[in-house]
């Protein structure tokens, strides 16, 4: 699962993403913030402050950061950090045999972590909507199989964590 194209900047102007909702923009920004924390070992409060003060709703180096629902951005980033051990365990269990989270691209890890957090904690949003949103986020960064990986892993987790949404009974 090597990435074919991992570009961790936000989508460029004119790419058709201007319709992105505040919550969708918050998800994209959360993945970028989690990526930055993972790769640059940036402190949680520092990265949130940077995004809120200098990125959300701004243009940075020709890239447009859409206006994001700041409370959702904050909840996802802080929630992933707070629950990362549990989230990582769940993702590792949902990955295809032979794959481990630590071997995945940092952006893919951030996307899976954010999506898993939302499936676990944001019960007011249908699991299928969360999955679709994070598949869209993956498409913003990857041209290969990674969006399919996001779909498969989050779908497995959603079926396990929210069986009632899929017409199943809880195990």
C-alpha positions, -999 to 999 in steps of 0.1 A, spaced: 0 0 0 25 26 -10 11 59 -21 11 68 -57 6 105 -50 7 119 -16 3 157 -17 -5 169 18 -14 205 8 -51 214 5 -68 211 -29 -59 239 -53 -82 267 -64 -103 258 -94 -103 221 -86 -141 220 -81 -138 217 -43 -152 251 -36 -186 235 -28 -169 218 3 -191 223 34 -178 236 67 -178 202 82 -161 186 51 -135 213 52 -130 206 90 -124 169 82 -99 178 55 -81 202 78 -82 177 107 -64 151 85 -38 177 76 -33 186 112 -30 150 123 -5 144 95 15 174 106 15 162 142 26 127 131 54 138 107 67 170 123 60 159 159 41 191 164 23 198 197 -15 194 197 -23 229 209 3 244 186 -11 227 155 -47 236 164 -36 272 169 -17 273 136 -47 260 117 -72 283 134 -51 314 131 -34 309 98 -50 283 76 -88 277 80 -105 300 55 -72 314 43 -51 310 11 -16 297 19 10 294 -9 -17 294 -36 -38 267 -18 -72 276 -6 -82 264 29 -120 265 30 -139 280 59 -142 251 83 -165 243 112 -139 250 138 -156 231 167 -157 199 145 -121 204 135 -111 208 171 -132 178 183 -118 154 157 -81 164 162 -83 164 200 -104 133 200 -80 113 178 -51 123 200 -70 115 232 -82 81 219 -53 72 196 -44 39 213 -79 25 210 -84 39 175 -51 24 163 -61 -10 178 -94 -9 160 -78 1 127 -52 -27 129 -80 -52 135 -99 -39 104 -69 -38 80 -64 -66 56 -43 -96 68 -6 -87 68 -11 -50 70 -4 -29 100 -12 8 106 25 17 112 34 6 77 9 29 60 15 64 46 12 91 72 -17 108 54 -35 75 51 -30 69 88 -44 103 96 -74 98 74 -82 64 89 -77 77 125 -101 107 119 -127 86 102 -125 60 130 -129 86 156 -160 100 140 -176 66 135 -170 59 172 -181 93 186 -202 112 162 -234 92 164 -254 121 150 -238 116 116 -247 84 97 -217 60 93 -222 59 55 -219 97 53 -187 96 74 -172 69 52 -180 89 20 -165 121 35 -132 104 43 -131 86 10 -134 121 -6 -106 133 17 -84 104 5 -91 113 -31 -78 148 -24 -44 133 -15 -41 100 -35 -46 88 -70 -41 51 -63 -58 24 -42 -58 44 -9 -93 57 -12 -105 21 -15 -85 12 16 -102 40 35 -136 28 23 -129 -9 32 -114 -2 66 -140 24 77 -168 2 63 -156 -28 84 -154 -6 115 -188 10 109 -204 -25 106 -187 -36 139 -194 -3 158 -229 6 144 -245 -27 133 -280 -12 137 -273 12 108 -267 -17 85 -297 -38 95 -276 -60 118 -281 -68 154 -253 -60 179 -229 -89 186 
